[in-house]
Amino acid sequence: MSLRARLILSIMAVMGAAVILSAGSVILNGRRQVHTELSTALIVARASVASSLTLIEEGHDQFDAVQRLIRTFDGSRNIEATLSRPDNHILLASEPSSAKAPAPAWLVNLLKPSFPLETFAPSAPQLAGDTITLRPIPINESSEVWADITNDALFVLVFLVPAIALIWWTTQWVLSPLSQLVDGMSGLRHGHAGRLSETQGPKELRALTEEFNRLVRELAAREGQAVLLEAQLARIQAEERADIARDLHDDIGPLLFLAKIDLASLKRHPVVRINEAIGDTISGVVRHLGQIQTSLRDIVTRLQSHHDTTLSIEEILDNALKDWRERFPSVIFDVDAGDMLASPPESVRDTISRVITEAVSNAFQHAKPTIFRIGILETENSWLDITIQNDGVIARPPGQRGFGIQNMRERVVACGGQFKAFEDSHTCSWLIQASMPLFSLSDMRSEAAE
């Protein structure tokens, strides 16, 4: 149950309890009021009847005098007088007044006091055996109490409707900052650190909102500092890579070149010309040195500069598979990149290239694949799913783990993704699955710093 509903129900419960207590108080006071009025009316009626009977007993027309006495109670609010025979047959009864808005029977019974009937037995000869009875009537007094109750209930109803409306508006005003704070915290959880909440509501919640906004500003400031630090770290890494590239180029490159020259000179030696096998070996070594130079040149190129930021996924795949297609023309490379972005971030491009290259290299080193199926799909939540499947079965002793799979997993995890490599028993093939965010936080920070 929401806090607003709890507040409204609590207030309504308090108001309902107050109404019940008020109704109980009204009924108790009404009961005392009815008792007082009826007891007073009985006292007055008793005295009136007693004095009238004294005069009647001294007169001559006693029966007519008794009838007139009974009629004096016509229109009375609280007393009914009757004249009855010894066999309880009522000869004459007064007609008390009736209430305009009579109270319900349950309220009349609730308020009705317990009084004994007042009876008088005239001693006049004409009235021998007759009885005059006075009976209290609580209907009129109960109707007054009922009118008070209905007026109080109408007042409570008229007060309750605007009170509920006022409570609803007040709770809306008080609780509205809480929904903004919830949205702000949700934004922080999803990485939106620059979203401030409007300061409104009561004093306590305004202070809470101000503290939250202060926290957001501090996080944004620290985020900016992190961007600067990562930009500095990227520059330092680039400088270190450039230094390594220069060292490789300046130290290893000349040595390889000299080795090729020496081998070429050795090949022209008369002894080598005589022995054809030695010449073929030297030619193979020279060819391998050329390949080492090419690989070294590629490494130096990667170290000296970043990859071209305009490369698409298709171009990255073509570059990664170019050498393998040339060396293994009989192997099928079925590539499906789908509808991808033209230029993913550098870390994503590098990870895609390294994972595909390592997966293909592992397959050729440890198995004899004939077909590769490579799929890259961008999901709705801006994640990248990579699937690499080949029909070669890697022959490795149980429990032995290769560095290639470990390196691929570390590269994918470093981008905030997940990695799996396993043998699919249904298709009898080796399957590699990688999933990573297309735009990681470090990529966005680096682009912002640039």
Backbone hydrogen bonds, N-H to C=O, Kabsch-Sander energy under -0.5 kcal/mol:
donor,donor_aa,acceptor,acceptor_aa,energy
6,R,2,S,-2.2
7,L,3,L,-2.5
8,I,4,R,-2.5
9,L,5,A,-2.7
10,S,6,R,-2.4
11,I,7,L,-2.5
12,M,8,I,-2.7
13,A,9,L,-2.4
14,V,10,S,-2.3
15,M,11,I,-2.7
16,G,12,M,-2.7
17,A,13,A,-2.5
18,A,14,V,-2.3
19,V,15,M,-2.3
20,I,16,G,-2.5
21,L,17,A,-2.7
22,S,18,A,-2.6
23,A,19,V,-2.8
24,G,20,I,-2.5
25,S,21,L,-2.5
26,V,22,S,-2.6
27,I,23,A,-2.4
28,L,24,G,-2.4
29,N,25,S,-2.6
30,G,26,V,-2.6
31,R,27,I,-2.4
32,R,28,L,-2.1
33,Q,29,N,-2.5
34,V,30,G,-2.8
35,H,31,R,-2.3
36,T,32,R,-2.5
37,E,33,Q,-2.6
38,L,34,V,-2.7
39,S,35,H,-2.4
40,T,36,T,-2.3
41,A,37,E,-2.5
42,L,38,L,-2.5
43,I,39,S,-2.0
44,V,40,T,-2.3
45,A,41,A,-2.8
46,R,42,L,-3.1
47,A,43,I,-2.1
48,S,44,V,-2.2
49,V,45,A,-2.7
50,A,46,R,-2.4
51,S,47,A,-2.2
52,S,48,S,-2.1
53,L,49,V,-2.5
54,T,50,A,-1.4
55,L,51,S,-1.4
56,I,52,S,-2.2
57,E,53,L,-2.4
58,E,54,T,-0.7
59,G,55,L,-0.6
59,G,56,I,-1.2
62,Q,60,H,-1.6
65,A,61,D,-1.4
66,V,62,Q,-2.1
67,Q,63,F,-2.2
68,R,64,D,-2.3
69,L,65,A,-2.0
70,I,66,V,-2.4
71,R,67,Q,-2.3
72,T,68,R,-1.1
72,T,69,L,-0.5
73,F,70,I,-1.6
74,D,71,R,-1.7
75,G,95,E,-3.1
76,S,73,F,-1.9
80,E,135,R,-2.3
82,T,133,T,-2.0
83,L,92,L,-3.2
84,S,131,T,-2.4
85,R,89,H,-3.0
88,N,85,R,-2.1
90,I,88,N,-0.5
91,L,83,L,-2.8
91,L,89,H,-0.6
92,L,83,L,-1.7
94,S,81,A,-2.9
97,S,76,S,-1.6
108,V,104,P,-2.1
109,N,105,A,-2.7
110,L,106,W,-1.5
111,L,107,L,-2.4
112,K,108,V,-1.7
115,F,113,P,-0.8
118,E,134,L,-1.9
119,T,117,L,-0.7
120,F,132,I,-2.6
127,L,124,A,-1.2
128,A,125,P,-1.3
130,D,127,L,-1.8
131,T,84,S,-2.4
132,I,120,F,-3.2
133,T,82,T,-2.5
133,T,131,T,-0.5
134,L,118,E,-3.1
135,R,80,E,-2.7
135,R,133,T,-0.5
137,I,78,N,-3.4
140,N,77,R,-0.5
142,S,138,P,-2.5
143,S,139,I,-2.1
144,E,140,N,-1.5
145,V,141,E,-1.8
146,W,142,S,-2.7
147,A,143,S,-2.1
148,D,144,E,-2.0
149,I,145,V,-2.3
150,T,146,W,-2.5
151,N,147,A,-2.3
152,D,148,D,-2.4
153,A,149,I,-2.6
154,L,150,T,-2.4
155,F,151,N,-2.3
156,V,152,D,-2.5
157,L,153,A,-2.4
158,V,154,L,-2.5
159,F,155,F,-2.1
160,L,156,V,-2.6
161,V,157,L,-1.7
163,A,159,F,-1.6
164,I,160,L,-2.7
165,A,161,V,-2.2
166,L,162,P,-2.7
167,I,163,A,-2.6
168,W,164,I,-2.7
169,W,165,A,-2.4
170,T,166,L,-2.6
171,T,167,I,-2.8
172,Q,168,W,-2.2
173,W,169,W,-2.4
174,V,170,T,-2.6
175,L,171,T,-3.0
176,S,172,Q,-1.5
178,L,175,L,-1.0
179,S,175,L,-1.1
180,Q,176,S,-1.4
181,L,177,P,-2.3
182,V,178,L,-2.4
183,D,179,S,-2.2
184,G,180,Q,-2.6
185,M,181,L,-2.6
186,S,182,V,-2.4
187,G,183,D,-2.3
188,L,184,G,-2.1
189,R,185,M,-2.3
190,H,186,S,-1.5
191,G,188,L,-1.4
192,H,187,G,-3.4
193,A,191,G,-1.2
195,R,192,H,-0.7
196,L,194,G,-0.7
200,Q,198,E,-0.8
206,R,202,P,-2.4
207,A,203,K,-2.1
208,L,204,E,-1.8
209,T,205,L,-2.7
210,E,206,R,-2.5
211,E,207,A,-2.1
212,F,208,L,-2.1
213,N,209,T,-2.7
214,R,210,E,-2.3
215,L,211,E,-2.1
216,V,212,F,-2.3
217,R,213,N,-2.4
218,E,214,R,-2.3
219,L,215,L,-2.5
220,A,216,V,-2.4
221,A,217,R,-2.6
222,R,218,E,-2.6
223,E,219,L,-2.3
224,G,220,A,-2.2
225,Q,221,A,-2.2
226,A,222,R,-2.5
227,V,223,E,-2.1
228,L,224,G,-2.2
229,L,225,Q,-2.6
230,E,226,A,-2.7
231,A,227,V,-2.3
232,Q,228,L,-2.6
233,L,229,L,-2.7
234,A,230,E,-2.6
235,R,231,A,-2.2
236,I,232,Q,-2.5
237,Q,233,L,-2.7
238,A,234,A,-2.5
239,E,235,R,-2.5
240,E,236,I,-2.6
241,R,237,Q,-2.7
242,A,238,A,-2.4
243,D,239,E,-2.4
244,I,240,E,-2.5
245,A,241,R,-2.7
246,R,242,A,-2.5
247,D,243,D,-2.4
248,L,244,I,-2.7
249,H,245,A,-2.7
250,D,246,R,-3.2
251,D,247,D,-2.6
252,I,247,D,-0.7
252,I,248,L,-0.9
253,G,248,L,-1.8
255,L,251,D,-1.0
256,L,252,I,-2.4
257,F,253,G,-2.3
258,L,254,P,-2.8
259,A,255,L,-2.3
260,K,256,L,-2.2
261,I,257,F,-2.2
262,D,258,L,-2.9
263,L,259,A,-2.4
264,A,260,K,-2.6
265,S,261,I,-2.6
266,L,262,D,-2.7
267,K,263,L,-2.1
268,R,264,A,-0.8
268,R,265,S,-0.7
269,H,266,L,-1.5
273,R,269,H,-2.2
274,I,270,P,-1.8
275,N,271,V,-2.0
276,E,274,I,-0.9
279,G,275,N,-1.5
280,D,276,E,-2.2
281,T,277,A,-2.1
282,I,278,I,-2.5
283,S,279,G,-2.3
284,G,280,D,-2.2
285,V,281,T,-2.4
286,V,282,I,-2.6
287,R,283,S,-2.2
288,H,284,G,-2.5
289,L,285,V,-2.4
290,G,286,V,-2.0
291,Q,287,R,-2.0
292,I,288,H,-2.5
293,Q,289,L,-2.5
294,T,290,G,-2.3
295,S,291,Q,-2.6
296,L,292,I,-2.8
297,R,293,Q,-2.7
298,D,294,T,-2.1
299,I,295,S,-2.4
300,V,296,L,-2.7
301,T,297,R,-2.2
302,R,298,D,-2.2
303,L,299,I,-2.3
304,Q,300,V,-2.4
305,S,301,T,-1.3
311,L,308,D,-1.5
313,I,341,L,-0.7
316,I,312,S,-2.1
317,L,313,I,-2.5
318,D,314,E,-2.5
319,N,315,E,-2.3
320,A,316,I,-2.2
321,L,317,L,-2.0
322,K,318,D,-1.0
325,R,321,L,-2.4
326,E,322,K,-1.8
327,R,323,D,-2.2
328,F,324,W,-2.3
331,V,328,F,-1.3
332,I,370,T,-2.2
334,D,332,I,-0.6
334,D,372,F,-3.4
335,V,333,F,-0.8
336,D,374,I,-2.8
340,M,338,G,-1.1
349,R,345,P,-2.6
350,D,346,E,-3.0
351,T,347,S,-2.1
352,I,348,V,-2.6
353,S,349,R,-2.4
354,R,350,D,-2.6
355,V,351,T,-2.7
356,I,352,I,-2.4
357,T,353,S,-2.4
358,E,354,R,-2.6
359,A,355,V,-2.5
360,V,356,I,-2.5
361,S,357,T,-2.5
362,N,358,E,-2.7
363,A,359,A,-1.9
364,F,360,V,-2.1
365,Q,361,S,-2.1
366,H,362,N,-2.4
367,A,363,A,-1.6
372,F,332,I,-2.9
373,R,389,Q,-3.0
374,I,334,D,-3.0
374,I,372,F,-0.6
375,G,373,R,-0.5
375,G,387,T,-2.7
376,I,336,D,-2.6
377,L,385,D,-2.4
379,T,377,L,-0.6
379,T,383,W,-2.7
382,S,379,T,-1.3
384,L,436,M,-3.4
385,D,377,L,-3.0
385,D,383,W,-0.5
386,I,384,L,-0.5
386,I,434,A,-3.5
387,T,375,G,-2.7
388,I,432,I,-2.6
389,Q,373,R,-2.2
390,N,430,W,-2.0
391,D,371,I,-1.1
394,I,392,G,-0.6
395,A,366,H,-1.6
396,R,394,I,-1.1
400,Q,397,P,-1.8
406,Q,402,G,-1.3
407,N,403,F,-2.8
408,M,404,G,-2.3
409,R,405,I,-2.5
410,E,406,Q,-2.3
411,R,407,N,-2.3
412,V,408,M,-2.2
413,V,409,R,-2.8
414,A,410,E,-2.0
415,C,411,R,-0.8
415,C,412,V,-0.8
416,G,413,V,-1.9
417,G,412,V,-2.2
418,Q,435,S,-2.9
420,K,433,Q,-2.7
422,F,431,L,-2.5
424,D,422,F,-0.6
424,D,429,S,-2.9
425,S,423,E,-0.8
428,C,424,D,-1.2
429,S,424,D,-1.3
430,W,390,N,-2.4
431,L,422,F,-3.0
432,I,388,I,-2.5
433,Q,420,K,-3.0
434,A,386,I,-2.6
435,S,418,Q,-2.5
436,M,384,L,-2.0
438,L,382,S,-2.8
439,F,382,S,-0.6
440,S,438,L,-0.5
444,M,440,S,-1.9
445,R,441,L,-2.2
446,S,442,S,-2.4
447,E,443,D,-2.6
448,A,444,M,-2.1
449,A,445,R,-2.6
450,E,446,S,-2.3
